[in-house]
Amino acid sequence: MTDPIADMLIRIKNAQAANHKSVRVPFSNLKYALAKILEKRGFVGDIDKRGKDVLRYIKINLQYRNNLPAISDVKRVSKPGQRIYIKKTEIRLVKQGCGIAVISTPKGLMTGEEAKKEGLGGELICEVW
């Protein structure tokens, strides 16, 4: 698999489209940090690390509002073949503030809003709304 972050986002989106209650994603620290941000912002429900060693995975309980998925769409911005970096002054709102941008900064993954407050730029991982 060449892009595990895109795989994770699409698994979540497809599971919500099929009205599943949860989805399993292979574990990595980056994916876990991304899932924690989505949980904190209300795009997904509870998340759990499960399994041992090589068989570790993240169980993500999905969130719905009025029987509609909490995530209406995602956009993977920075890809393995083309990394996109932004400065703190280039951070903008996603869908007039209804969505979030996830940025990989020197202090870890954070939303665009948090990165702007901290005065940090970095790699623009994805946008979720």
DRENPA-3360 file (N, C-alpha, C; in nm, 2 decimals, always signed):
BEGIN
1 = MTDPIADM = +0.08/-0.12/+0.00/+0.00/+0.00/+0.00/+0.09/+0.12/+0.00 ~ +0.06/+0.21/-0.09/+0.15/+0.33/-0.10/+0.11/+0.45/-0.02 ~ -0.02/+0.46/+0.02/-0.07/+0.57/+0.09/-0.16/+0.52/+0.21 ~ -0.11/+0.49/+0.32/-0.19/+0.44/+0.43/-0.29/+0.54/+0.49 ~ -0.25/+0.67/+0.48/-0.35/+0.77/+0.54/-0.47/+0.78/+0.45 ~ -0.45/+0.78/+0.32/-0.57/+0.78/+0.22/-0.65/+0.66/+0.24 ~ -0.59/+0.54/+0.26/-0.66/+0.42/+0.29/-0.75/+0.43/+0.41 ~ -0.69/+0.49/+0.52/-0.77/+0.50/+0.64/-0.89/+0.60/+0.62;
9 = LIRIKNAQ = -0.87/+0.71/+0.56/-0.98/+0.80/+0.54/-1.09/+0.74/+0.45 ~ -1.05/+0.67/+0.35/-1.15/+0.61/+0.26/-1.22/+0.50/+0.33 ~ -1.15/+0.42/+0.41/-1.22/+0.32/+0.49/-1.33/+0.38/+0.58 ~ -1.30/+0.49/+0.64/-1.39/+0.55/+0.73/-1.51/+0.61/+0.65 ~ -1.48/+0.67/+0.53/-1.59/+0.73/+0.45/-1.68/+0.62/+0.39 ~ -1.62/+0.51/+0.34/-1.70/+0.40/+0.29/-1.78/+0.33/+0.39 ~ -1.72/+0.31/+0.51/-1.80/+0.25/+0.62/-1.92/+0.33/+0.66 ~ -1.90/+0.46/+0.66/-2.01/+0.55/+0.70/-2.12/+0.55/+0.59;
17 = AANHKSVR = -2.08/+0.54/+0.46/-2.17/+0.53/+0.35/-2.25/+0.41/+0.36 ~ -2.20/+0.30/+0.41/-2.27/+0.17/+0.43/-2.34/+0.16/+0.56 ~ -2.34/+0.27/+0.64/-2.40/+0.27/+0.77/-2.35/+0.17/+0.87 ~ -2.22/+0.14/+0.87/-2.16/+0.06/+0.97/-2.14/+0.13/+1.10 ~ -2.14/+0.06/+1.21/-2.12/+0.12/+1.34/-1.98/+0.15/+1.37 ~ -1.88/+0.06/+1.31/-1.74/+0.08/+1.34/-1.66/+0.03/+1.22 ~ -1.53/+0.07/+1.22/-1.44/+0.03/+1.12/-1.31/+0.00/+1.18 ~ -1.23/-0.10/+1.12/-1.10/-0.14/+1.17/-1.00/-0.09/+1.07;
25 = VPFSNLKY = -0.89/-0.03/+1.13/-0.78/+0.03/+1.05/-0.65/-0.03/+1.10 ~ -0.56/-0.07/+1.02/-0.43/-0.12/+1.07/-0.36/+0.00/+1.15 ~ -0.29/-0.04/+1.25/-0.24/+0.06/+1.35/-0.11/+0.12/+1.30 ~ -0.09/+0.25/+1.31/+0.03/+0.32/+1.31/+0.02/+0.44/+1.40 ~ +0.13/+0.50/+1.45/+0.12/+0.61/+1.54/+0.06/+0.73/+1.47 ~ +0.09/+0.75/+1.34/+0.03/+0.86/+1.26/-0.12/+0.85/+1.25 ~ -0.16/+0.73/+1.21/-0.31/+0.71/+1.19/-0.38/+0.72/+1.33 ~ -0.32/+0.68/+1.44/-0.38/+0.69/+1.57/-0.39/+0.84/+1.60;
33 = ALAKILEK = -0.29/+0.92/+1.58/-0.30/+1.07/+1.61/-0.40/+1.13/+1.52 ~ -0.42/+1.09/+1.40/-0.52/+1.15/+1.31/-0.66/+1.11/+1.36 ~ -0.67/+0.98/+1.40/-0.80/+0.94/+1.46/-0.84/+1.02/+1.58 ~ -0.74/+1.05/+1.67/-0.76/+1.12/+1.79/-0.81/+1.27/+1.76 ~ -0.76/+1.33/+1.65/-0.80/+1.46/+1.61/-0.95/+1.45/+1.56 ~ -0.98/+1.35/+1.48/-1.11/+1.33/+1.43/-1.21/+1.31/+1.54 ~ -1.17/+1.23/+1.64/-1.25/+1.21/+1.76/-1.28/+1.34/+1.84 ~ -1.17/+1.41/+1.86/-1.18/+1.54/+1.94/-1.28/+1.64/+1.87;
41 = RGFVGDID = -1.28/+1.64/+1.74/-1.36/+1.73/+1.66/-1.50/+1.68/+1.63 ~ -1.53/+1.56/+1.67/-1.67/+1.51/+1.66/-1.70/+1.44/+1.52 ~ -1.59/+1.41/+1.44/-1.62/+1.35/+1.31/-1.63/+1.20/+1.33 ~ -1.57/+1.14/+1.43/-1.59/+1.00/+1.46/-1.62/+0.98/+1.61 ~ -1.67/+0.87/+1.65/-1.69/+0.84/+1.79/-1.57/+0.80/+1.86 ~ -1.58/+0.70/+1.96/-1.47/+0.65/+2.04/-1.37/+0.58/+1.95 ~ -1.24/+0.58/+1.99/-1.14/+0.50/+1.92/-1.06/+0.42/+2.02 ~ -1.02/+0.30/+1.98/-0.95/+0.21/+2.07/-0.83/+0.15/+1.99;
49 = KRGKDVLR = -0.72/+0.13/+2.06/-0.61/+0.05/+2.01/-0.64/-0.09/+2.05 ~ -0.63/-0.18/+1.96/-0.65/-0.32/+1.99/-0.54/-0.41/+1.93 ~ -0.54/-0.54/+1.98/-0.45/-0.64/+1.92/-0.31/-0.63/+1.98 ~ -0.22/-0.72/+1.93/-0.08/-0.72/+1.98/+0.01/-0.73/+1.87 ~ +0.13/-0.67/+1.89/+0.24/-0.67/+1.79/+0.20/-0.64/+1.65 ~ +0.22/-0.73/+1.56/+0.19/-0.71/+1.42/+0.04/-0.70/+1.39 ~ -0.04/-0.76/+1.47/-0.19/-0.76/+1.45/-0.26/-0.65/+1.52 ~ -0.19/-0.54/+1.55/-0.25/-0.42/+1.61/-0.34/-0.35/+1.51;
57 = YIKINLQY = -0.45/-0.30/+1.56/-0.54/-0.22/+1.47/-0.61/-0.11/+1.56 ~ -0.67/-0.02/+1.49/-0.75/+0.08/+1.56/-0.90/+0.06/+1.52 ~ -0.98/+0.05/+1.63/-1.12/+0.03/+1.61/-1.18/+0.17/+1.62 ~ -1.25/+0.22/+1.52/-1.31/+0.35/+1.52/-1.46/+0.34/+1.51 ~ -1.53/+0.38/+1.61/-1.67/+0.39/+1.62/-1.72/+0.51/+1.54 ~ -1.81/+0.49/+1.45/-1.85/+0.60/+1.35/-1.96/+0.68/+1.41 ~ -1.96/+0.81/+1.37/-2.05/+0.91/+1.42/-2.15/+0.95/+1.31 ~ -2.28/+0.96/+1.35/-2.38/+1.00/+1.26/-2.47/+1.11/+1.32;
65 = RNNLPAIS = -2.51/+1.20/+1.24/-2.60/+1.31/+1.28/-2.73/+1.31/+1.20 ~ -2.84/+1.29/+1.26/-2.97/+1.27/+1.19/-2.96/+1.17/+1.08 ~ -2.90/+1.05/+1.11/-2.88/+0.94/+1.02/-2.80/+0.97/+0.90 ~ -2.72/+1.08/+0.91/-2.63/+1.11/+0.80/-2.49/+1.10/+0.86 ~ -2.39/+1.06/+0.78/-2.25/+1.05/+0.83/-2.20/+1.19/+0.87 ~ -2.12/+1.19/+0.98/-2.06/+1.31/+1.03/-1.95/+1.36/+0.93 ~ -1.89/+1.27/+0.86/-1.79/+1.31/+0.76/-1.86/+1.31/+0.62 ~ -1.88/+1.43/+0.56/-1.94/+1.43/+0.43/-1.84/+1.41/+0.32;
73 = DVKRVSKP = -1.72/+1.46/+0.34/-1.61/+1.43/+0.24/-1.48/+1.45/+0.30 ~ -1.38/+1.40/+0.24/-1.24/+1.42/+0.28/-1.16/+1.45/+0.15 ~ -1.05/+1.52/+0.17/-0.96/+1.55/+0.06/-0.82/+1.52/+0.11 ~ -0.75/+1.43/+0.05/-0.61/+1.40/+0.08/-0.52/+1.50/+0.00 ~ -0.46/+1.59/+0.07/-0.39/+1.70/+0.00/-0.24/+1.66/-0.03 ~ -0.16/+1.63/+0.08/-0.02/+1.59/+0.06/-0.02/+1.44/+0.03 ~ +0.04/+1.40/-0.07/+0.05/+1.26/-0.11/+0.19/+1.21/-0.11 ~ +0.22/+1.08/-0.10/+0.36/+1.04/-0.10/+0.44/+1.08/-0.22;
81 = GQRIYIKK = +0.38/+1.10/-0.34/+0.45/+1.14/-0.46/+0.46/+1.29/-0.47 ~ +0.38/+1.37/-0.39/+0.39/+1.52/-0.40/+0.35/+1.57/-0.26 ~ +0.45/+1.61/-0.18/+0.42/+1.66/-0.05/+0.39/+1.81/-0.06 ~ +0.29/+1.85/+0.01/+0.24/+1.99/+0.01/+0.27/+2.05/+0.15 ~ +0.35/+2.15/+0.15/+0.39/+2.22/+0.28/+0.33/+2.36/+0.28 ~ +0.28/+2.41/+0.39/+0.23/+2.54/+0.40/+0.29/+2.62/+0.52 ~ +0.30/+2.75/+0.50/+0.35/+2.83/+0.61/+0.23/+2.87/+0.70 ~ +0.26/+2.92/+0.82/+0.16/+2.96/+0.91/+0.06/+3.07/+0.85;
89 = TEIRLVKQ = +0.12/+3.15/+0.77/+0.03/+3.26/+0.71/-0.06/+3.20/+0.60 ~ -0.03/+3.08/+0.55/-0.11/+3.02/+0.44/-0.22/+2.94/+0.49 ~ -0.23/+2.91/+0.62/-0.34/+2.83/+0.67/-0.47/+2.90/+0.66 ~ -0.57/+2.83/+0.60/-0.70/+2.89/+0.57/-0.81/+2.80/+0.63 ~ -0.93/+2.86/+0.64/-1.05/+2.79/+0.68/-1.09/+2.68/+0.58 ~ -1.14/+2.57/+0.62/-1.19/+2.47/+0.53/-1.35/+2.48/+0.53 ~ -1.40/+2.50/+0.42/-1.55/+2.51/+0.40/-1.61/+2.61/+0.50 ~ -1.55/+2.73/+0.50/-1.59/+2.84/+0.58/-1.60/+2.81/+0.73;
97 = GCGIAVIS = -1.51/+2.72/+0.78/-1.50/+2.69/+0.92/-1.58/+2.56/+0.96 ~ -1.65/+2.50/+0.86/-1.73/+2.38/+0.89/-1.64/+2.25/+0.89 ~ -1.52/+2.26/+0.84/-1.43/+2.15/+0.83/-1.30/+2.18/+0.90 ~ -1.21/+2.08/+0.89/-1.08/+2.10/+0.95/-0.97/+2.06/+0.85 ~ -0.85/+2.13/+0.87/-0.73/+2.09/+0.80/-0.64/+2.02/+0.90 ~ -0.58/+1.91/+0.86/-0.49/+1.84/+0.95/-0.35/+1.87/+0.90 ~ -0.26/+1.92/+0.99/-0.13/+1.96/+0.95/-0.03/+1.89/+1.04 ~ +0.08/+1.83/+0.98/+0.19/+1.77/+1.05/+0.29/+1.87/+1.08;
105 = TPKGLMTG = +0.30/+1.91/+1.20/+0.40/+2.02/+1.24/+0.51/+1.96/+1.32 ~ +0.62/+2.04/+1.35/+0.72/+1.98/+1.44/+0.68/+1.94/+1.58 ~ +0.56/+1.99/+1.62/+0.51/+1.95/+1.75/+0.40/+1.84/+1.74 ~ +0.39/+1.77/+1.62/+0.30/+1.66/+1.60/+0.18/+1.71/+1.52 ~ +0.09/+1.62/+1.50/-0.03/+1.65/+1.42/-0.12/+1.74/+1.50 ~ -0.18/+1.84/+1.42/-0.28/+1.93/+1.48/-0.36/+1.99/+1.37 ~ -0.47/+2.04/+1.42/-0.56/+2.11/+1.32/-0.50/+2.24/+1.27 ~ -0.55/+2.29/+1.16/-0.50/+2.41/+1.11/-0.52/+2.53/+1.20;
113 = EEAKKEGL = -0.63/+2.53/+1.27/-0.66/+2.63/+1.37/-0.56/+2.63/+1.49 ~ -0.53/+2.51/+1.54/-0.43/+2.50/+1.64/-0.29/+2.54/+1.60 ~ -0.25/+2.50/+1.47/-0.12/+2.53/+1.42/-0.11/+2.68/+1.40 ~ -0.21/+2.75/+1.36/-0.21/+2.89/+1.34/-0.19/+2.96/+1.47 ~ -0.26/+2.92/+1.58/-0.24/+2.97/+1.71/-0.10/+2.95/+1.76 ~ -0.04/+2.84/+1.73/+0.10/+2.81/+1.78/+0.20/+2.88/+1.69 ~ +0.16/+2.93/+1.58/+0.25/+2.99/+1.48/+0.34/+2.89/+1.41 ~ +0.28/+2.78/+1.38/+0.35/+2.67/+1.31/+0.30/+2.64/+1.17;
121 = GGELICEV = +0.38/+2.61/+1.08/+0.34/+2.56/+0.95/+0.38/+2.41/+0.94 ~ +0.36/+2.35/+0.83/+0.40/+2.21/+0.81/+0.34/+2.15/+0.69 ~ +0.34/+2.01/+0.69/+0.28/+1.94/+0.58/+0.13/+1.93/+0.60 ~ +0.05/+1.97/+0.50/-0.09/+1.97/+0.50/-0.13/+1.83/+0.46 ~ -0.17/+1.75/+0.56/-0.21/+1.61/+0.54/-0.34/+1.59/+0.47 ~ -0.45/+1.65/+0.52/-0.58/+1.63/+0.46/-0.67/+1.74/+0.51 ~ -0.79/+1.75/+0.45/-0.90/+1.83/+0.49/-1.02/+1.74/+0.50 ~ -1.10/+1.77/+0.61/-1.21/+1.69/+0.64/-1.33/+1.78/+0.67;
129 = W = -1.45/+1.75/+0.61/-1.57/+1.83/+0.64/-1.69/+1.75/+0.63;
% end
